């Protein structure tokens, strides 16, 4: 791609595409207007659905490929490859004696009393993990030189195994990466065409298990992502697009094709990150200090806390959890990521009965193929979408803007067969039960996440987006004790809209272990300067003179503890006096999260981070304007009311007819082409100046 255009510039149209597990969302902005299109994901060839969506929004805007200045893309391809184990055949070169680190893990059980505990299988089986004689100390000193002759013999074995990708993870390479770099050079020379990942490049931090796991995950998806990106870039170029293509990362920034090819593991959870960016921007624009972001799509639901207009960040996440989304049951990866909880509670989540005849919903999903039963594409399982169709909350005729008409009878049959008949319920009560369970699952996940983060949902405003969130937002908010919900314009494609707000960014993290009672500030400044230069070199090429922003931080812990809390660093050179200030900041955060401080224990500095970005993009769209100013609706929709146990006709509004300042009380539905908002009894809805809907108890 040529002629880079900074994502914030307005000369051309700006286009964003989000490929999810069920739907692909495409959004185009031009001249203060926004066009969006939602279609089913094409799992066998993800780019096919994306290109079709692009063609549709360009046609709606009467634009051509040459009118587009930038394309921003987020995808679940890397995530799905890890979950479904459909990545490349991968080998691991590691220090002799550490072959089994991937299976030893943390050496603890995520469920203490489960006798049939299932642990996540390593991405690289033992027979493809090759030990090499070499050894570095934790200070980066060579204890055992790299045995190159042994390594060359090992590379012959790797070649015979038809390996597609290799991860290199040596002990303490974060302190000295010379052995990894030399092994990478020999490997590239002996096995041209085989992808190579150095753990010191993808995750230069202490903790060998997490570093090796991250390197293996990157190597596992690298050939798949590189091939996909090359196909997509080539097809876009063939169709006349001369603009740059940026990829959304899990940390909330944009990156180039080349960086995405090198570090595809950073694309994990890129879609949900876009949603968090949207919610953070809305929080800043509407003066909301504490926000709970609620993103519910076709496959999963994501919940994120946002404070002072910034989503919480983390340095670690788990992918491919094997047991009820339980923490500790997945593969750890250490990458910059927006902190959120994700559960299998989307529109396509499958409802079933367990051994005790209790209703369970998710985490398995019907996805896009075959999809919920009501899609009429061969699916027979009962899903959350089927339940909403049976309840009358979704109009089968206007669903997805009429591009996918739903089959009410198939939805009813699936709900009855899987839930209703075995429990002696009619279809309406069975569907209501499915809705209640999925909402309680989401509420439980939010409560646990709130406790872990030291947050109080009751003080938050919910921002709800995604195809399924507006239907469940008010009921979920009530369960969490929240009184206010904001449903933004174009809520159903919220993550893609968030992509358009994201900055070009890159984060560098390095380990340097220090204590507050022996703080070497000169060593810290030297490290931070080197990291600043590295991150700036990657971002500056696409900044085109725009002033760059830098956020620096350090992960700290009390000496002897195993977990850290991130503390921001001042935007200047570090001095000796900063040790006491950083300790005070750390202890304040520690007390806020855990309710106490620990006296007379040194504080340890562990990992230092530098994030360089172009700054967020402010969207200035034309003001929302309705076609009329009615506050009552002549349209009605018959829905099942679980409170009365009866079907009743309630008001149904078209969102395009709602003008700023309008108010109405629930129960009511607000229908738009790609989603529906439920305003329950006891709630009222008002329309803000920008067109966002505000639901209040």
PEHU-V412942 format. One record per helix or strand. SS is the DSSP state (2 for helix, 1 for strand). FROM is the first residue (numbers start at 1). LEN is the number of residues. If there is no record, write none. Layout:
ss: {SS | SS}
from: {FROM | FROM}
len: {LEN | LEN}
This chain:
ss: {1 | 1 | 1 | 2 | 2 | 1 | 2 | 1 | 2 | 2 | 1 | 1 | 1 | 2 | 1 | 2 | 1 | 2 | 2 | 1 | 1 | 2 | 2 | 2 | 1 | 1 | 1 | 1 | 1 | 1 | 1 | 1 | 1 | 1 | 2 | 1 | 2 | 2 | 2 | 2 | 2 | 1 | 2 | 1 | 2 | 1 | 2 | 2 | 1 | 1 | 2 | 1 | 1 | 1 | 2 | 1 | 1 | 1 | 1 | 1}
from: {13 | 23 | 33 | 43 | 65 | 68 | 77 | 90 | 101 | 126 | 129 | 135 | 142 | 148 | 165 | 178 | 195 | 199 | 208 | 244 | 254 | 257 | 264 | 270 | 290 | 301 | 310 | 313 | 317 | 331 | 337 | 341 | 349 | 359 | 373 | 382 | 384 | 399 | 408 | 427 | 457 | 461 | 469 | 484 | 491 | 504 | 516 | 521 | 549 | 565 | 578 | 603 | 636 | 646 | 655 | 663 | 668 | 675 | 684 | 693}
len: {7 | 8 | 8 | 19 | 3 | 8 | 8 | 6 | 4 | 3 | 4 | 2 | 3 | 13 | 5 | 13 | 4 | 4 | 31 | 5 | 2 | 6 | 4 | 16 | 7 | 7 | 2 | 2 | 3 | 3 | 2 | 3 | 5 | 7 | 3 | 2 | 8 | 4 | 16 | 27 | 3 | 5 | 11 | 4 | 9 | 12 | 3 | 20 | 10 | 4 | 17 | 11 | 6 | 9 | 3 | 3 | 5 | 5 | 4 | 4}
